[in-house]
């Protein structure tokens, strides 16, 4: 089946200047996202995972043009988003919506649910004024809330319900792509499961495409079709869900997967505990950015930047950026700790 | 059990008094902790797990108050201890680490000054001895170049490093009991793995007992020996860690396990628990979980069950296992089903 490419991100770079010194000149840059390329097909869920500071949220914000990227292109439905002016971009956001992590902070406490939903419809002018109430009620029911709750304020809802309101607001303008930035991270597990099931149901119903930004790999395994692993502003591995979890190739992905506590006390597993912290993105390590913590790093890793590669032992579309995939796979290179 | 029990909490009740209204945050919690072991207290927000921890150390602030029960620590009832006695126990014999290391460290003092303060208050060490011991402690918790780090301020350290400093301070006086309240929740997974490994190692080395308060069943599985599952201010199930995961009996425990998206296996559809946690101002009269429980009967709605033996391994607070329960016979025989 030939799938339609909905979003294409090419060589995206997002550098934030650091001002300082006597004249407030730009003294350095935080390289939050550094040369990231990926695509998303219509109707699929692609997750971006990584630890704090890896650039996953910045990538999401750049696609929405909440920050203006330093370099690169972002094509949505064949159109370059970065060439649009503010007004045109605002129109385009009808198709690209976002759900944020904190449902407490992303809803206006002074607006009722109806006002919140109607505002979204008004800005994008998707529903005529006299039909908005009807549509708001319909949306609430779609996300599992009651029609009577339409005139209530956000504080009258629990965290999970507020996140449902956030989802309803995103759906109000009938988007094609929804960026979920840690959308379920703040919720308790029993409620998180409800919201995850809701997102899956909505995707089937409305043929939505999700870009799911998350740090919880359990959630990612549950919801994604494909997964992108980021480390310090770079993509280190990209694969379909099954390949990534069953046959990870990059040493960072392996360490990340092995670090998650498994909810089964009898599960036997070998844990790779990485030494040290994530380096600062201001002066990221040269060569492979992971070499300072990598148990397999060699001299070459300190100087040469690895490219994403697909090899024989990997499924189609599975790519990892490591110089030593072959040697680690064959066992010629062994972990230093 | 022939093991020595270091902490025996009996029917602990802690309430908050707001506007003439009593909010029962902890409502009859009992558990025993054998020496050298780790007990996990798990539950979702509002279950009362953190208040239980604060009650043990008597760190509650007004309007919170312990209104009943006993906290027996090595034979002493901490609920009856004087303020002076409890101060000598805090830090010396029982220490605590919190979730957010940035808010528990003072930003205007260096790491060294803060560790030294602990050592001065509790062990009367002077400046030089304090510094020496401080460097030793930072080395113990795996901080590289401790001589330099000890002169730094908290903002100069990463989240994982700060949590290591907190652990170093908590360990300063070789406590017998360490209470860890969500110690890794704010950290990235690779750092979480480091900290959990550190706590496990130190526990073995120093023979500490640990109370691990968490919402993450994965953390429980990897660190605990015993588990108390809390819901609505009550312990709803207590068992050893293998039993909790292999043969859970309470519908809430089962529901919690069924809701977890697993990173190690594929699950087609998660089975969430319907509804949300009840407000502590508005607790159901019967079983606290009844309004969300798929098996609840009239009995469950009206009367509160006791925490009782269901098997040799589990203590469960649920009507399903009593003779009076008249719900689904299938559930009665086999208990609630695990789907993952």
HADDOCK unambig.tbl for C-alpha pairs under 7 A between the chains (distance, minus, plus):
assign (segid A and resid 51 and name CA) (segid B and resid 188 and name CA) 5.74 0.50 0.50
assign (segid A and resid 52 and name CA) (segid B and resid 188 and name CA) 6.81 0.50 0.50
assign (segid A and resid 188 and name CA) (segid B and resid 44 and name CA) 5.90 0.50 0.50
assign (segid A and resid 188 and name CA) (segid B and resid 45 and name CA) 6.92 0.50 0.50
assign (segid A and resid 189 and name CA) (segid B and resid 259 and name CA) 6.12 0.50 0.50
assign (segid A and resid 189 and name CA) (segid B and resid 260 and name CA) 6.30 0.50 0.50
assign (segid A and resid 190 and name CA) (segid B and resid 256 and name CA) 5.98 0.50 0.50
assign (segid A and resid 190 and name CA) (segid B and resid 259 and name CA) 5.42 0.50 0.50
assign (segid A and resid 190 and name CA) (segid B and resid 272 and name CA) 5.30 0.50 0.50
assign (segid A and resid 190 and name CA) (segid B and resid 273 and name CA) 5.32 0.50 0.50
assign (segid A and resid 191 and name CA) (segid B and resid 272 and name CA) 6.74 0.50 0.50
assign (segid A and resid 191 and name CA) (segid B and resid 276 and name CA) 6.81 0.50 0.50
assign (segid A and resid 193 and name CA) (segid B and resid 259 and name CA) 5.38 0.50 0.50
assign (segid A and resid 193 and name CA) (segid B and resid 270 and name CA) 6.07 0.50 0.50
assign (segid A and resid 193 and name CA) (segid B and resid 271 and name CA) 6.96 0.50 0.50
assign (segid A and resid 193 and name CA) (segid B and resid 272 and name CA) 5.02 0.50 0.50
assign (segid A and resid 194 and name CA) (segid B and resid 272 and name CA) 5.36 0.50 0.50
assign (segid A and resid 197 and name CA) (segid B and resid 270 and name CA) 6.90 0.50 0.50
assign (segid A and resid 217 and name CA) (segid B and resid 263 and name CA) 5.68 0.50 0.50
assign (segid A and resid 218 and name CA) (segid B and resid 261 and name CA) 4.81 0.50 0.50
assign (segid A and resid 218 and name CA) (segid B and resid 262 and name CA) 4.50 0.50 0.50
assign (segid A and resid 218 and name CA) (segid B and resid 263 and name CA) 3.94 0.50 0.50
assign (segid A and resid 219 and name CA) (segid B and resid 261 and name CA) 5.34 0.50 0.50
assign (segid A and resid 221 and name CA) (segid B and resid 263 and name CA) 5.83 0.50 0.50
assign (segid A and resid 222 and name CA) (segid B and resid 261 and name CA) 5.98 0.50 0.50
assign (segid A and resid 222 and name CA) (segid B and resid 267 and name CA) 6.83 0.50 0.50
assign (segid A and resid 256 and name CA) (segid B and resid 189 and name CA) 6.97 0.50 0.50
assign (segid A and resid 256 and name CA) (segid B and resid 190 and name CA) 6.12 0.50 0.50
assign (segid A and resid 259 and name CA) (segid B and resid 189 and name CA) 5.94 0.50 0.50
assign (segid A and resid 259 and name CA) (segid B and resid 190 and name CA) 5.47 0.50 0.50
assign (segid A and resid 259 and name CA) (segid B and resid 193 and name CA) 5.46 0.50 0.50
assign (segid A and resid 260 and name CA) (segid B and resid 189 and name CA) 6.10 0.50 0.50
assign (segid A and resid 261 and name CA) (segid B and resid 218 and name CA) 4.44 0.50 0.50
assign (segid A and resid 261 and name CA) (segid B and resid 219 and name CA) 5.51 0.50 0.50
assign (segid A and resid 261 and name CA) (segid B and resid 222 and name CA) 6.39 0.50 0.50
assign (segid A and resid 262 and name CA) (segid B and resid 218 and name CA) 4.60 0.50 0.50
assign (segid A and resid 262 and name CA) (segid B and resid 221 and name CA) 6.84 0.50 0.50
assign (segid A and resid 263 and name CA) (segid B and resid 217 and name CA) 5.31 0.50 0.50
assign (segid A and resid 263 and name CA) (segid B and resid 218 and name CA) 3.87 0.50 0.50
assign (segid A and resid 263 and name CA) (segid B and resid 221 and name CA) 5.37 0.50 0.50
assign (segid A and resid 264 and name CA) (segid B and resid 221 and name CA) 5.59 0.50 0.50
assign (segid A and resid 264 and name CA) (segid B and resid 245 and name CA) 6.37 0.50 0.50
assign (segid A and resid 265 and name CA) (segid B and resid 221 and name CA) 4.48 0.50 0.50
assign (segid A and resid 265 and name CA) (segid B and resid 222 and name CA) 5.96 0.50 0.50
assign (segid A and resid 265 and name CA) (segid B and resid 241 and name CA) 6.99 0.50 0.50
assign (segid A and resid 265 and name CA) (segid B and resid 242 and name CA) 6.11 0.50 0.50
assign (segid A and resid 273 and name CA) (segid B and resid 190 and name CA) 6.83 0.50 0.50
assign (segid A and resid 273 and name CA) (segid B and resid 193 and name CA) 6.39 0.50 0.50
assign (segid A and resid 273 and name CA) (segid B and resid 194 and name CA) 6.21 0.50 0.50
assign (segid A and resid 274 and name CA) (segid B and resid 190 and name CA) 6.50 0.50 0.50
